[in-house]
Amino acid sequence: MAMPVGVSVLSFEDALELSVEQLKVGLESRYIESKGLSKPQMQKALIKSLSLEAPVVTQQPIVTQQPLPLTAKQQMELEVLKLRLQSEALEKKKRLHVEERKELHEHKRQALEEERRKKERGFREEREIRGGGKERKARGFRKETATRR
């Protein structure tokens, strides 16, 4: 339940200590009719509205409990568990490093392969440009000799 703007937070004890005028203002700020109510009735209505706004929280004393000391066996198990977790983390880190290196190597290999293909295409195109005229002449020569026979 939203509290109206300008309304201060009251405790149950505060409601019991308010004057009649303050009780009327507190009830009116919560849209509760106070006409014809006695002071105890206004206190009761205000306390009821307070309980609807926020639950009552009783503060329990905070007790800090010290952890019980571990037995030698428990300490050993804890150390083994820590070492196992560290080992697993290290293995995972190594695997990731190896995978990254493989990916990098594969990427470099693909780049070199692509570069080789481009050079090969360039050489082929250059040969076709240079040798294309000779080949056309040779084809023309073959056609001429074939028609003479």
N, C-alpha and C positions, 0 to 999 in steps of 0.2 A: 504494500500500500504506500503510495507516494505521500510524502509529507508536504503540506503547503509551504510556499516560500515564506521565509521570515519566522517560521515556527521553530522555537528552540527545542532541543531534545530534553525531555523530562524523565526523571526516574519516578518510581512509585513513591519513594520517600518525599520527593519534591511535591508531588500531588497532594500529599497529606499536610504539607506545611504552607500551601498557598492560601492567600486570603480569598474571600468570596469574589471580589472583583477580578483577581488573577485567575480564579477558576472559571469565571464567565468568559474571560478573554481566551483562555486555553481551550474551552469547549467550542466557542464560536470559531476559533481558528481551525478547528477540526470539523466544522459544519454540524455541530451537535447543539440542539435547542436547549437552553438553560433556564427558560422562563418557568417559574413555579417550582423549581427544584430547591431543596434545602442544601446546605453546605455538604453534609455527608453524601447526599444523592449525587451532587455535582462531582465530589471526589471519586465516588464509585464509577460514575460515567467516564470521567477522565482516565482513571486507572484502566477501565475496560478498553478505552480507545488506545491507550498506550500499549496494552497487551496485544492488540491487533496490529499495531505498527511494527513492533519488533519483539522477538521472543526474549524472555528473561534469561540472562546468562549469569549463572553463578560461577564465580571464579574459584576453582579448586587450587589448592596449593600445589605448586610445581615441585615434583620430587625428581631429582636427577639421580638415576641409579648408575653406579659404576659398573662397567662390564665385568663379569666374572673372569678371573684369570684362566687362561687356557692350560689344559694339561699338556704334557710333553708330546703325547700322541697327536692331540689336536693341533698343536703348533707345527708339528712335522707335516701333517696333512695340509695345513694351510700353506706352508712353504712349497710343498709339492704342487698344489693347485696353482699358486702364483707362478711357479716356474713353467708349468704346463701352458698356462695362458700366455706367458711371455714367449714361449717357444712357438706356439700356434700363431701369435701375432707376427713374429719374425718370419715364419714360413710363408704366411700370407703376403707379407711385404716383398719377400724374395720372388714369389710366384708372379706378383703384379709387375715387378721390375723385369722379369724374364719376358712376360707377355708384352710389355711396352717395347723392349728391345726387339722382339720378333716383329712387332708391328712396324717399328721404325725400319728394320732391315727389309721387310716386305715392301714398304713404301719406296725405299731407295731402289730396290730391285725393279719395281714397276716403272719408276722414273727413268732408270737406265734403259730398260727395255723399250719404253716409248721413244726415248732419244735415239736408240739404235734403229727403230722402225722409221723414224723421220729421216735419218741420214740415208737409209736404204732407199726410201721412196725418192729422196732427192737425187741419189745416184742414178736410179732407174730413169727418172724423168730427164736427167741430163744426158744419159746414154740415148734415150729416145730422140731427144732434140738433135744431138750430134749425129747419131747413126740413122735417124729416121730418113734422111735424104738418101743415104747409100742404100738402105733397104728398099726404098721406093724405086730407085734406079735398078736394083737387082730384080725386083718383081717385074718391072717394065721390060727388062732384058729377057727374062724368062718367058714373058708373054710373047715377045717378038719372035723368039726362037721357036716357040711352040706353034705359032701360026705359020711359020716358014715351012715347017715339016709337012 
